[in-house]
Amino acid sequence: MIQRKVIFWSMVTALGGFLFGFDTAVISGAEKAIQQLWQLNAFEHGFTISIALIGTVLGAMFGGIPSDRLGRRQTLRWIAGLYLVSAVGAALAPAWVPFLLFRFLGGLGVGASSVTAPLYISEISPAESRGKLVGLFQFNIVFGILIAYLSNYLLANAGEHSWRLMLGVQAVPSVAFLLFLFRVPESPRWLLLHGRLAEGRDVLRIIGPETVEADVAAILTAQARAGQQSESLWATQYRTPVLLAVTFAFFNQVSGINAIIYYAPRIFEMTGLGQGAALLSSAGIGLVNFVFTLLGVNVIDRFGRRKLMLVGSLGLIATLGLVARAFYAEQFGGMLVPGLLFVYIGFFAFSQGAVIWVFISEIFPNAVRAKGQALGSSTHWVMATVIAFTFPYFAEKLGGGHTFTFFCAMMVLQLIFVLRFMPETKGSSLEQMEKTLVMH
């Protein structure tokens, strides 16, 4: 039975994921009004949309540093502050340049929360329910995206400044996130690694009263082992978790997921759907993403990470292959391509979507977990940026057929990776995993 307090701490921390999803998707409702207001040319407009992504990459790259130095909880409070300043600042921005600055700060918050939130939840979770609790973060991301779409739709007719309201609404969950964080303790593993044994023991007593002494002993033993080794993430003994994290994050993006989420209306219009139907189909993608992430998060601890990835990989190969075939044969009858993409989103959300943040937060030892999470997260965001930037170009130059064939081929490689190299991590404590994945 998971302690009530652990569920509460995980839900509060996962609010960072809700703000991450909301911040990423909310700009879609405001971008046209912003372009007209400040008379932005194509380059400036593209830069305005992607400035948050640039902040996200930097936030993910460097998010591990404050997590290690200041602690997980203090870093989460700073992230909540960034979200709040970004929401209010972007909503009230008097000119283009201040707007860019505030959107960039929001991006930093997104990137840093993708490092610190899963890291914190994995460190407070009992082994048998860690997948479900860390999965709350991903669930909240897709929930945030869905609420942003809904909020944009409801505020669309609120007058000429409706875009300011769309962006400003985010201040409400940001304040809630910040206030709730004052009721969350520091990560017990961070406390023990920093010599604060009594405090660490107190938190572990709440998480698992029966196993507290065994947990403290396992964490301190793992720390002593790490203490004799290099703290650098690039040391030889950490080669396996580093390769797993980078490969996993790489495949997450070459599935084409962000291209499809960012450009769904454009893809649907390429298949001959009218604009209204295309926008409605995009909202459908948000809903399917939400439902199947919920399903994946609920079964991840029962079936394990590998099983979800095997099912997902096979489904993604089939749907992407059929979408590519439809483009080659120009078979765009009715809802064929949107229907296939809905199934694709379902498979993605159930596998990669539900597993990525859980898996990356589990495979690194305590001593380098923040750095490892930052590496996995920044790989994910760099690839997301590359795919989002290049997709319109390749879709235009190569056509939909070749583009979706590429994504399909990448998923065949992902299937091989899962079968050959991906370890099962369900039910193991973080310290047990360290014994199997780190070369001592």
Phi, psi and omega in degrees: 000121179287136177298141180304319183297322180296319178297317180298313180300318181294319181293321178297312182296322180293344172302332174302325176290321178300314181293326176301308180296316182298313183298322182292319188268337189296331183296335182299330180275343187255346193296323182292316180298321181294318180300317181290318184300313184256014175050054184276137173280179187301318182294313181298322180295313178301319180295321180297319180289321188270353182301323179293323178296322178296317176299321181297315179300314180293319178299321179289321181296319187253002182296336180289337185291305177295330178300322179282318187280309186269341187105158183293315186295314181298321178296318178299324178295319177299320180297316178301320177298318179298315179300318183293311180298319181297315183296311182292316182297315181293323181293327184258002187306125181279341184211175187295313186296313175301325178300314179302315183300314183291324176293324178297318179298321176299319177299317176303318179298316179300311183298314182292325180289331178289344174269307194280322185294308178297324180300312181296312183297319181297330183278345178253357187270140169295145187306319188287344179235018183295322181299314182295318184288315177293327178298338175304327180297310180294320177302317180291330176298310183289330175295318178299320179296314181298315181294324178297315178300315182295315180298316177301318181296317182289330183265358187303328184253029184269027177098183187292339179260023183301327181296327178294321177296318180305314182283326185285334180305329183299342179298328184296303177296332179296316178295317179300315179302312182298314183293316181297329181298340178286353178253015182246134180278170174288155177300129182297327181291321177296317180299314181294320179294337180256021172076009181264071192295316184297316180295317180299318179297320180299317181292317179297330179295325178289319184292312182212086186304326184284333189250014190301315183292321178296321179296314180300314181299316182295319182293316182291325177295315179298323180293318180298320179297316180294326182298333180276352183247176179289144177275356182288136178297336185270005177296151187304322187293342181264010186301317183298305180299326179297312181296320179298314183295314183294315181296317182298314181294324178297309181296327179306321185268328180282007168285345181089008188302313184288328175300318183287320180290316182289324189247022183308310181301321181295317180297316182294325178291327177301331181269007173096006176285147175290167186298317181299312180296324180295317179294320179296319179298325180295319178296324176300320178300317178301320182289314179300317179303315182296310185296315185282333173295318178302316179296313181299316181296327181285335182251000187297325180280337179279310185269338181094163185288320185295317183298317178300319182291325179293312179300313182298315182299315180297318179295320181291320179299314182296312185290318180295322178298318181289324176296316179300315180299318179299321179291317180298316184272355184052044177266087184251031183300116173056240190256024185301303183293312176303319179299313179298320181291329174297316179296318177304312180300319178302311179297319181296311184298323182290330185251271182308314183301313183285332191267328195305306186288330177295307187298313182294326182285347185263332197273350181262145176293159181310317188297329183235018186297318182297319179293320180294317178298320179296321179295312180298316183294316182289328174300314179303313185284326176296315179295322179299318180295315181300312182295316181296323180288320190269340186303310181301322181295309183291324179298323181284315186282319186261339184088162183298323183303303181298319183298313181286333174296320178300311180300320180297314180299321179297325180287333172296316177297322178298319180300317179297317179301314182296316182294318187270321194239339188280121178279156173272130184246000185295142173076355179268144174287161181300325182288324176296320181297322179302320180297323184276328188263341184257134180277114181263000000 
